Amino acid sequence: MSQPSAQELLMHIENKIAQGDYKDSVHKITLITAKDVIRKVLETEF
């Protein structure tokens, strides 16, 4: 099984948020935070 790239993971998280595929508001905030961290790392590290 191959591992997703950071860009693929970012797209997956964005899709989950857009589709409302989360348990509750805390889970949504966690997804948003993860998305923001991944985006920031991609912008600054690469």
NORRAQUI-V217592 format. One line per field, one symbol per residue. burial: 1 if it has 9 or more other C-alpha atoms within 8 Angstrom, else 0. A space follows every 10 residues. Layout:
burial=???
//
This chain:
burial=0000000011 0011011000 0100001100 1100100110 110000
//
